[in-house]
Amino acid sequence: MQRSCRSLLAGACDGTAPVTSMPTQEHTPSRAPSRDERLPKERRVRKRSEYLRLQRVARRRGSGRLVVLTARSRHPHSRLGVTTSRRVGNAVVRNRIKRLVREIFRKSQHDIVPPQDVLVIARPEAAAATYADLQHEIVRALRLEVVS
C-alpha cells in the first residue's frame, strides 16, 4: 500500500515510519431548534405587497437602532417582517440582527393583543446592539411587558 508524504503523520517520506491515524472525534451536532420552536412561515410577512402595505398604513415607532411598524393583522396571529439594508453591515451582521429580532418576536408573539403585523427595520446603529438592547427597543415599541 503506497502512501504519499502528505498522508504520513510522522516520520520520513520514505514510507518506513508507522502511519498513525488521527483520533476520531464523536460528531455532536449543534442543537437545532425543534420544529415547534421555529417561527413558521404563516407567522412571517413574506410578500413584497405585504411589506409595502405595512409601510403605507402602519403605525411607526422609531428608536436609535430600530424602526418598528405595526398594523392590525389580517390573520388570526401576529406576523413579523424584518428589513436590514446593506448600510447596516455585511451579510454576517445583517443575518445576526435578523436572527435576534426573530427570536425576540418568537418569545413575545403571544403577548401581542390584538394580532399585529410587525415590520422591524434595522438602522446602522443596530449592528453593535446586544440581544438585551434589541429586546428592550422592540418591547418598548410594541408596548409589551418585558419577556425573559
KAZIWO-V986731 format. One record per residue. N is the residue number from 1. RES is the residue in three letters. SS is DSSP state (H for helix, E for strand, - for the rest). PHI is phi as a letter, one per 40 degrees, with the letter a starting at -180 (none if undefined). D_FIRST is the distance of its C-alpha to the first C-alpha in whole Angstrom. Layout:
# KAZIWO-V986731
n:res:ss:phi:d_first
N:RES:SS:PHI:D_FIRST
N:RES:SS:PHI:D_FIRST
This chain:
# KAZIWO-V986731
n:res:ss:phi:d_first
1:MET:-:none:0
2:GLN:-:c:4
3:ARG:-:b:7
4:SER:-:c:10
5:CYS:H:c:13
6:ARG:H:c:15
7:SER:H:c:12
8:LEU:-:c:13
9:LEU:-:c:16
10:ALA:-:a:17
11:GLY:-:g:17
12:ALA:-:c:16
13:CYS:-:c:14
14:ASP:-:c:13
15:GLY:-:g:10
16:THR:-:c:12
17:ALA:-:c:13
18:PRO:-:c:12
19:VAL:-:c:11
20:THR:-:b:14
21:SER:-:c:15
22:MET:-:c:18
23:PRO:-:c:21
24:THR:-:c:22
25:GLN:-:b:26
26:GLU:-:c:28
27:HIS:-:c:29
28:THR:-:b:33
29:PRO:-:c:34
30:SER:-:c:38
31:ARG:-:c:41
32:ALA:-:c:42
33:PRO:-:c:46
34:SER:-:c:46
35:ARG:H:d:48
36:ASP:H:c:51
37:GLU:H:c:51
38:ARG:-:c:50
39:LEU:-:c:53
40:PRO:-:c:53
41:LYS:H:d:54
42:GLU:H:c:58
43:ARG:H:b:58
44:ARG:E:b:57
45:VAL:-:c:59
46:ARG:-:b:57
47:LYS:-:c:59
48:ARG:H:d:61
49:SER:H:c:64
50:GLU:H:c:64
51:TYR:H:c:63
52:LEU:H:c:66
53:ARG:H:c:68
54:LEU:H:c:68
55:GLN:H:c:68
56:ARG:H:c:71
57:VAL:H:b:73
58:ALA:-:c:71
59:ARG:E:c:73
60:ARG:E:b:71
61:ARG:E:b:70
62:GLY:E:b:69
63:SER:-:a:68
64:GLY:-:c:66
65:ARG:-:b:62
66:LEU:E:b:63
67:VAL:E:b:65
68:VAL:E:b:66
69:LEU:E:b:67
70:THR:E:b:69
71:ALA:E:a:70
72:ARG:E:d:71
73:SER:-:c:68
74:ARG:-:c:69
75:HIS:-:b:67
76:PRO:-:c:67
77:HIS:-:a:65
78:SER:-:c:64
79:ARG:E:b:61
80:LEU:E:b:60
81:GLY:E:b:59
82:VAL:E:b:57
83:THR:E:b:57
84:THR:E:b:56
85:SER:-:c:56
86:ARG:-:c:54
87:ARG:-:c:57
88:VAL:-:c:56
89:GLY:-:i:52
90:ASN:-:c:49
91:ALA:H:c:47
92:VAL:H:c:45
93:VAL:H:c:49
94:ARG:H:c:51
95:ASN:H:c:48
96:ARG:H:c:49
97:ILE:H:c:53
98:LYS:H:c:52
99:ARG:H:c:50
100:LEU:H:c:53
101:VAL:H:c:56
102:ARG:H:c:54
103:GLU:H:c:54
104:ILE:H:c:57
105:PHE:H:c:59
106:ARG:H:d:57
107:LYS:H:c:58
108:SER:H:b:62
109:GLN:H:c:62
110:HIS:H:c:64
111:ASP:H:c:67
112:ILE:-:c:67
113:VAL:-:b:71
114:PRO:-:c:72
115:PRO:-:d:68
116:GLN:E:b:68
117:ASP:E:c:65
118:VAL:E:b:64
119:LEU:E:b:63
120:VAL:E:b:61
121:ILE:E:b:61
122:ALA:E:c:59
123:ARG:-:c:61
124:PRO:H:d:59
125:GLU:H:c:60
126:ALA:H:c:58
127:ALA:H:d:55
128:ALA:H:c:55
129:ALA:-:c:57
130:THR:-:c:55
131:TYR:H:d:55
132:ALA:H:c:59
133:ASP:H:c:60
134:LEU:H:c:59
135:GLN:H:c:60
136:HIS:H:d:64
137:GLU:H:c:65
138:ILE:H:c:64
139:VAL:H:c:66
140:ARG:H:c:68
141:ALA:H:c:68
142:LEU:H:c:68
143:ARG:-:f:71
144:LEU:-:b:69
145:GLU:-:c:69
146:VAL:-:c:66
147:VAL:-:b:63
148:SER:-:c:60
